[in-house]
């Protein structure tokens, strides 16, 4: 057991010995959950990782006050537009636009200010708690949002909120701890911190919340798969000779290690395509935060391939499962892989046995999460410029040839993209009792 998990258990024992009682207010169940000790960054640093986020020393109250003042001035200017004086009208409208732009900037600063305010006083302004909880949820929720999937950032905010919950059970307006714990569960699951994910579920259940059985079933299966995965990784580390490829992207560098022992045909094809520079300048044309980032299409819309198909290897005796950072060959049916692949954002049981897992990210998972959200597979106008692979390079391989089989193309028989397990899909389950 790691030192982190030992410390975590000691913290839990200390909490239990202090006889902190569970409470059950009328609006929802509450639980007292300790902060996990492996959060090394403050909430301010989490927010500060977004280089586009404005930095301000203004307090939350100051920002709210300034925004309200600007709104009052905007309303006054609208009500006093001089009729028949074009120059004065233009000056009025320019001032209105300036105030609107200032309020947009202040709105961006509000999240940072709310994090500071909440950390200083978790039992303070309920508007602050609502904004912080919204930040937490948005980092793991893949539905209708413009931000990036950020499970580590979610854990840091969630740990802060759970720590604040220990001393604030008397506040009827605060966010229910079970809701926070469920978001921490989702974030923990995403990065395979499965012991913490299990602990969050136990605390939710101990507060009287009934979870759907499939939630526990999916977590148990993922833990079983990941235990096996860790054993394989230890064996691979002992030889340390698997092929590696570096993807230089517009978002940063990603280094992947290829599962030659488990998917030799797929790996051979991938290495061949990298050495032929097929991936250079190709876009990540379909990125779904919380699910995957897809690339490898010469046409940039999901319809292209290298001119041939390769056999699937998802039903070999020893297969690899899909976790965060797994490289998964995209197909339209059995034996229809080619050049397109996905980098998974989190474990995906639905992809196992349907798609060939042929590698994993060993450096740059934070870069994967920063790839721009986009979908070029649809015939819709999308102004977002996709992230791109600038150059792909084989940086290590074993001293032998990498042959692979090519097969004739088959009629399109799409089985669709892998979907998250329904119990863990944020689109279908955003609360502990959902």
VOGU-3710 file (C-alpha; in Angstrom, 3 decimals, decimal comma):
1> xxxxxxxxxx> 0,000/0,000/0,000  1,396/3,439/-0,918  2,312/6,067/1,664  -0,512/8,246/0,343  -3,119/5,574/0,929  -1,681/4,772/4,390  -1,908/8,446/5,327  -5,419/8,576/3,918  -6,519/5,648/6,081  -4,917/7,219/9,179
11> xxxxxxxxxx> -6,854/10,411/8,473  -10,079/8,426/8,180  -9,459/6,651/11,487  -8,826/10,001/13,177  -12,085/11,358/11,836  -13,992/8,276/12,976  -12,477/8,455/16,470  -13,559/12,078/16,840  -17,185/10,845/16,565  -18,286/13,258/13,853
21> xxxxxxxxxx> -21,968/12,563/13,351  -23,757/12,234/10,058  -26,573/14,697/9,610  -29,663/14,559/7,449  -31,190/17,974/6,783  -34,543/18,095/5,070  -33,076/19,115/1,716  -30,601/16,245/1,400  -28,172/13,889/3,094  -24,917/15,200/4,537
31> xxxxxxxxxx> -21,682/13,374/5,189  -18,460/14,377/6,863  -15,576/13,292/4,657  -11,904/14,111/5,324  -9,682/15,844/2,830  -7,473/13,395/0,990  -3,824/14,204/1,732  -2,458/13,999/-1,810  -3,757/17,384/-2,944  -0,578/19,387/-3,372
41> xxxxxxxxxx> -1,973/22,418/-5,179  -4,198/25,112/-3,794  -7,500/25,890/-5,512  -5,962/29,148/-6,680  -3,224/27,229/-8,484  -5,840/24,981/-10,081  -7,621/27,955/-11,543  -4,321/29,611/-12,435  -3,352/26,716/-14,696  -5,670/28,171/-17,316
51> xxxxxxxxxx> -3,441/30,737/-18,975  -6,461/32,431/-20,556  -8,056/33,059/-17,159  -7,683/36,710/-16,068  -5,870/37,160/-12,767  -7,272/39,736/-10,348  -6,819/40,701/-6,702  -10,433/41,852/-6,432  -12,595/40,059/-3,898  -15,772/38,248/-4,835
61> xxxxxxxxxx> -17,873/40,984/-3,216  -15,956/43,702/-5,079  -16,489/41,975/-8,405  -20,222/41,565/-7,773  -20,512/45,198/-6,715  -18,650/46,442/-9,785  -20,749/44,307/-12,142  -23,958/45,660/-10,608  -22,649/49,206/-10,867  -21,838/48,641/-14,535
71> xxxxxxxxxx> -25,293/47,210/-15,176  -26,919/50,254/-13,615  -24,801/52,514/-15,790  -25,648/50,504/-18,904  -29,356/50,854/-18,140  -28,949/54,593/-17,530  -27,105/55,075/-20,812  -29,764/53,145/-22,717  -32,542/55,250/-21,201  -30,776/58,506/-22,020
81> xxxxxxxxxx> -29,621/57,952/-25,611  -29,793/61,383/-27,275  -32,204/61,319/-30,193  -31,143/63,239/-33,279  -27,490/63,567/-32,278  -25,564/60,820/-34,179  -22,168/61,596/-32,638  -23,520/61,542/-29,096  -25,450/58,355/-29,872  -22,234/56,739/-31,084
91> xxxxxxxxxx> -20,419/57,807/-27,899  -23,253/56,343/-25,814  -23,099/52,997/-27,610  -19,301/52,844/-27,363  -19,547/53,409/-23,619  -22,195/50,694/-23,318  -19,996/48,228/-25,202  -17,030/49,090/-22,983  -19,075/48,387/-19,860  -20,355/45,104/-21,308
101> xxxxxxxxxx> -16,800/44,018/-22,134  -15,712/44,934/-18,613  -18,499/42,815/-17,143  -17,486/39,835/-19,284  -13,942/40,196/-17,975  -15,233/40,459/-14,403  -17,339/37,350/-14,900  -14,207/35,440/-15,893  -12,449/36,702/-12,751  -15,379/35,696/-10,545
111> xxxxxxxxxx> -14,421/31,996/-10,475  -10,928/32,762/-9,222  -12,298/35,148/-6,608  -14,909/32,610/-5,512  -12,207/29,982/-4,949  -10,248/32,393/-2,766  -13,353/33,401/-0,826  -14,494/29,817/-0,276  -11,107/28,700/0,932  -11,024/31,561/3,431
121> xxxxxxxxxx> -14,585/30,933/4,653  -16,452/27,821/3,446  -19,443/28,835/5,555  -19,726/32,294/4,032  -21,655/33,621/1,057  -23,790/30,768/-0,406  -23,298/32,284/-3,872  -19,581/31,582/-3,504  -20,227/27,918/-2,648  -22,564/27,579/-5,636
131> xxxxxxxxxx> -19,922/28,955/-8,028  -17,197/26,713/-6,596  -19,427/23,643/-6,849  -20,226/24,600/-10,441  -16,483/24,776/-11,171  -16,040/21,315/-9,645  -18,875/19,839/-11,686  -17,771/21,446/-14,949  -14,342/19,860/-14,674  -15,849/16,351/-14,828
141> xxxxxxxxxx> -19,167/16,987/-16,591  -18,954/16,475/-20,358  -22,385/17,881/-21,191  -22,874/21,309/-22,798  -19,739/23,040/-21,609  -16,821/24,787/-23,255  -14,097/23,942/-20,738  -11,630/21,090/-20,731  -11,989/17,801/-18,909  -9,857/18,223/-15,801
151> xxxxxxxxxx> -10,296/15,439/-13,219  -7,198/16,395/-11,213  -8,410/19,972/-10,915  -11,814/18,646/-9,874  -10,236/16,542/-7,119  -8,406/19,538/-5,683  -11,579/21,620/-5,548  -13,616/18,664/-4,280  -11,144/17,951/-1,487  -11,328/21,592/-0,442
161> xxxxxxxxxx> -15,133/21,475/-0,348  -15,194/18,232/1,627  -12,759/19,643/4,150  -14,963/22,722/4,499  -17,987/20,494/5,052  -16,513/19,119/8,299  -17,219/22,271/10,231  -20,328/23,548/8,503  -23,143/21,080/9,069  -25,265/23,851/10,621
171> xxxxxxxxxx> -25,502/25,896/7,404  -28,739/24,942/5,584  -27,651/26,734/2,397  -24,390/24,940/1,736  -23,920/22,314/-0,961  -24,844/18,790/0,277  -21,644/16,839/0,925  -23,028/13,819/-0,896  -23,214/15,883/-4,091  -19,592/16,954/-3,682
181> xxxxxxxxxx> -18,528/13,393/-2,875  -20,159/12,084/-6,025  -18,216/14,544/-8,185  -15,029/13,468/-6,380  -15,972/9,854/-7,115  -16,302/10,649/-10,828  -12,966/12,486/-10,920  -11,211/9,712/-8,967  -12,600/7,088/-11,317  -11,370/9,052/-14,323
191> xxxxxxxxxx> -7,736/8,946/-13,205  -7,942/5,388/-11,836  -7,645/6,431/-8,202  -10,075/3,621/-7,547  -9,504/3,323/-3,803  -10,611/6,913/-3,343  -13,536/6,364/-5,743  -14,622/3,386/-3,628  -14,291/5,392/-0,422  -16,487/8,177/-1,816
201> xxxxxxxxxx> -19,224/5,686/-2,696  -19,065/4,128/0,767  -19,524/7,526/2,380  -22,436/8,371/0,093  -24,085/5,056/0,902  -23,457/5,493/4,645  -25,399/8,756/4,469  -28,463/6,828/3,301  -28,187/7,519/-0,418  -29,190/4,541/-2,562
211> xxxxxxxxxx> -26,940/4,116/-5,585  -27,912/2,179/-8,657  -26,330/-1,306/-8,495  -24,619/-0,766/-11,843  -22,443/1,980/-10,315  -20,877/-0,524/-7,944  -20,685/-3,190/-10,642  -18,846/-0,901/-13,062  -16,394/0,214/-10,390  -15,697/-3,376/-9,320
221> xxxxxxxxxx> -15,053/-4,464/-12,905  -12,782/-1,499/-13,543  -10,803/-2,292/-10,381  -10,419/-5,901/-11,512  -9,215/-4,796/-14,956  -6,875/-2,172/-13,556  -5,246/-4,588/-11,101  -4,410/-6,782/-14,081  -3,225/-3,741/-16,033  -0,862/-2,713/-13,238
231> xxxxxxxxxx> 0,630/-6,204/-13,162  1,263/-6,036/-16,923  2,810/-2,594/-16,613  5,211/-3,842/-13,940  6,319/-6,669/-16,220  6,775/-4,256/-19,113  8,798/-1,911/-16,927  11,199/-4,736/-16,107  12,172/-5,087/-19,785  11,554/-1,437/-20,694
241> xxxxxxxxxx> 11,761/-2,019/-24,440  8,273/-1,416/-25,856  8,053/0,886/-28,898  7,359/4,553/-28,237  6,078/7,379/-30,390  6,212/11,093/-29,736  3,322/13,247/-30,936  4,252/16,914/-31,157  0,938/18,760/-31,091  -0,207/22,364/-31,045
251> xxxxxxxxxx> -1,192/21,814/-27,402  2,133/20,261/-26,355  3,998/16,956/-26,583  2,463/13,533/-25,971  4,557/10,361/-25,643  2,843/7,007/-26,121  4,041/3,458/-25,470  2,744/0,729/-27,775  1,447/-2,684/-26,716  3,462/-4,782/-29,138
261> xxxxxxxxxx> 3,066/-7,896/-26,980  -0,731/-7,707/-27,033  -1,595/-6,087/-30,382  1,345/-6,722/-32,741  -0,613/-6,206/-35,992  -2,062/-2,874/-34,867  1,282/-1,697/-33,520  3,070/-2,709/-36,715  0,579/-0,728/-38,780  0,842/2,307/-36,503
271> xxxxxxxxxx> 4,643/2,362/-36,600  4,562/2,031/-40,394  2,201/4,987/-40,726  4,263/7,121/-38,334  7,434/6,387/-40,287  5,636/7,310/-43,502  4,676/10,646/-41,875  0,956/10,042/-42,387  0,101/11,640/-39,033  2,095/14,822/-39,599
281> xxxxxxxxxx> -0,251/17,846/-39,842  -3,389/15,797/-39,130  -5,999/17,281/-36,793  -7,729/15,991/-33,695  -10,971/16,346/-35,594  -13,270/14,916/-32,907  -12,645/15,708/-29,251  -15,342/14,941/-26,664  -14,187/16,100/-23,224  -14,418/13,266/-20,745
291> xxxxxxxxxx> -14,515/10,609/-23,477  -11,797/10,772/-26,142  -9,678/12,741/-28,594  -9,730/11,268/-32,117  -7,200/11,786/-34,906  -5,569/9,951/-37,802  -8,011/10,857/-40,581  -6,291/12,183/-43,751  -9,562/13,930/-44,681  -10,061/15,504/-41,262
301> xxxxxxxxxx> -13,696/14,430/-40,945  -13,609/10,772/-39,898  -14,079/9,352/-43,411  -10,455/8,855/-44,419  -8,071/5,906/-44,087  -4,608/4,870/-45,351  -6,115/3,011/-48,325  -6,469/-0,369/-46,627  -7,856/-2,049/-43,505  -6,212/-4,108/-40,775
311> xxxxxxxxxx> -7,536/-6,941/-38,589  -8,888/-6,245/-35,125  -7,060/-7,699/-32,116  -9,592/-7,096/-29,360  -10,459/-10,786/-28,981  -6,993/-12,231/-28,480  -6,449/-14,314/-25,360  -4,517/-11,504/-23,685  -6,039/-8,098/-24,498  -5,522/-4,694/-22,922
321> xxxxxxxxxx> -8,419/-2,757/-21,466  -9,360/0,885/-21,948  -8,219/3,370/-19,298  -7,290/7,044/-19,283  -4,648/7,569/-21,972  -5,358/4,313/-23,822  -4,864/4,395/-27,604  -7,865/2,712/-29,216  -8,120/1,807/-32,902  -11,245/3,287/-34,490
331> xxxxxxxxxx> -13,334/0,934/-36,654  -16,612/0,843/-38,546  -17,067/-2,834/-37,780  -14,989/-5,959/-37,524  -11,531/-5,732/-39,206  -11,989/-2,192/-40,511  -9,212/-0,377/-38,637  -6,774/1,792/-40,530  -5,122/4,987/-39,352  -7,706/6,577/-37,072
341> xxxxxxxxxx> -7,356/6,173/-33,323  -8,648/7,661/-30,118  -6,903/8,633/-26,920  -9,327/7,826/-24,107  -9,967/10,403/-21,391  -10,998/7,871/-18,734  -11,737/4,151/-18,274  -14,289/2,841/-20,754  -15,647/-0,665/-20,200  -17,885/-0,389/-23,272
351> xxxxxxxxxx> -14,847/-0,182/-25,557  -13,330/-3,440/-24,259  -13,959/-6,319/-26,627  -15,035/-3,952/-29,428  -11,932/-1,901/-30,176  -8,243/-2,774/-30,075  -6,309/-1,081/-27,262  -2,778/-0,823/-28,668  -0,928/1,723/-26,532  -1,106/4,247/-23,736
361> xxxxxxxxxx> 0,040/7,770/-22,964  3,066/7,777/-20,655  3,798/11,513/-20,873  1,493/14,424/-21,626  -1,930/13,319/-20,404  -2,505/16,918/-19,349  -1,924/17,860/-22,991  -4,554/15,338/-24,100  -7,099/17,008/-21,835  -6,230/20,414/-23,328
371> xxxxxxxxxx> -6,954/19,408/-26,946  -9,721/21,635/-28,269  -13,297/20,422/-28,083  -14,489/19,996/-31,669  -16,511/17,679/-33,911  -15,672/17,817/-37,603  -17,652/14,647/-38,338  -20,869/16,648/-38,498  -21,933/18,879/-41,387  -22,234/21,903/-39,137
381> xxxxxxxxxx> -20,414/25,205/-39,014  -17,723/25,085/-36,328  -15,461/28,082/-35,888  -13,074/26,241/-33,566  -9,741/25,436/-35,183  -8,892/21,849/-34,168  -5,703/20,975/-32,346  -3,169/19,351/-34,658  -0,351/16,809/-34,689  2,608/18,817/-35,938
391> xxxxxxxxxx> 4,883/15,797/-36,201  4,809/12,144/-35,130  8,115/10,357/-34,556  9,083/6,810/-33,552  11,532/7,412/-30,710  12,082/3,763/-29,750  11,371/0,329/-31,136  12,681/-3,189/-30,887  15,367/-4,395/-33,264  13,182/-6,242/-35,758
401> xxxxxxxxxx> 10,760/-5,603/-38,577  7,149/-4,693/-37,858  5,042/-6,559/-40,419  1,252/-6,447/-40,381  -1,612/-7,836/-42,433  -3,691/-5,744/-44,814  -7,174/-6,887/-45,676  -9,682/-5,874/-48,314  -12,143/-3,179/-47,321  -15,563/-4,352/-46,168
411> xxxxxxxxxx> -18,921/-2,608/-46,526  -19,619/-0,023/-43,844  -21,203/-1,747/-40,864  -20,748/0,853/-38,184  -20,998/-0,170/-34,589  -20,575/3,433/-33,500  -18,136/5,078/-31,129  -17,565/3,612/-27,691  -19,833/5,150/-25,062  -19,220/5,556/-21,379
421> xxxxxxxxxx> -20,908/3,068/-19,062  -24,340/4,531/-18,337  -23,667/4,572/-14,618  -20,603/6,760/-15,096  -21,778/8,868/-18,040  -22,146/12,435/-16,730  -24,885/13,034/-19,307  -27,019/10,423/-17,582  -25,924/10,594/-13,985  -24,823/13,806/-12,326
431> xxxx> -25,925/13,128/-8,747  -25,406/10,256/-6,301  -28,963/9,049/-6,485  -29,347/9,588/-10,239
//
